[in-house]
Amino acid sequence: MMSRFLEGLSFDVQTRLKYKEFETYEKLIEKAEMTAMAVEEVQVRSRLNAFQAKYVKPNRELTKVKEASDRLSTQVETLNKSI
């Protein structure tokens, strides 16, 4: 059942979890959710950086968004390590 669940995940999440052992199905789901959030955060940060570099002169509002994204990334990484 766990392997079928993994097959349904996005490639980025699947490759990070495929060879790890999980005690329960619930733990696998928790880790998959946290990993998906981390992957999404990286993608958002990448798009934000690309947009800012291409179209915007230094902007306080975008800088605040980037800082918030950095803080979220740190929190997600901390939660991932604890699961």
Secondary structure, 3 states (H helix, E strand, C coil): CHHHHHHCCCHHHHHHHCCCCCCCHHHHHHHHHHHHHHHHHHHHHHHHHHHHHHHCCCCHHHHHHHHHHHHHHHHHHHHHHHC
